[in-house]
Amino acid sequence: MELLLSGPELEQFKKYAESLGMTLEEAVTHAVRTETNRRYRLPVRPGRVVPFKGLKSDGAGEPHG
C-alpha cells in the first residue's frame, strides 16, 4: 500500500517514529494498524455460556416433551 503524506504529516510521522524508537516505515505501519483496529475491530468480551437441556428420547428416536 502506498500513502501520500504532505510535508507537515511527514514531519509528524518522523517525530512519532523517533519517540517510539522505530524507523519511519515501522511507525507508519504501527499507526495505521492501531487506527484500523480502533475503528473496525470489535471489543474483546468474555464469552457467555447459556446452558440448555436437549429433548429426551424414548430410545426409539422419538423425542418426548
N, C-alpha and C positions, 0 to 999 in steps of 0.2 A: 504494500500500500504506500502511496506517496502522499505526503502532506505538504501543502504550500503555506509557509508561515511568513507573516510580514516581519519587518525589521524589529519592531518592539516585541512581537511574540517570540521571535528567535532569541532575543536578549533575555526574556523572562525564562525561557527554557534553559538557556545556558546557566543562569543563576540557580535555577531549580536543580539542574544536574550537579553543579558544584556543591550545593548544600547537601545533597544526598551522596556525594562521592561517586557519581556514576558518569558514564560517557553521555554525550548529548542524545545519542540514539537510544540508550537504555532509559534515560529519563523520559523521553517522549513516549516510548513503549509503556513504561510504568504509568504515566499519566493517562494515556488512552485506555489502558486496561482497567485502571482504577475507576475512571469515569464511566466506562461501559458497564462494569459490574454494578456500580451505584445506580445507573439508570435502568438496567434491564434484568438484573438478577433478583429473584425473589428472596426475601429474608429467610434465613435458616431457622426453622422452628422444630421443636421436638415432635415426633410423630405421635398421633393419638390412636390408641388401640381400642376398638369397640368390640367387646366380646358378644357373641350371639350363639344360640343353640341351633343345630341343624334339625331337620324333621326326623322323627323317629320312624323306623321301618318295622314292619311285621315279619321280616325275614324273607318274604316273597317279593320284596322290592316295592311294595305298596306303602306309601307314607301314611302315617296317622297324624292327625292334628292335635 
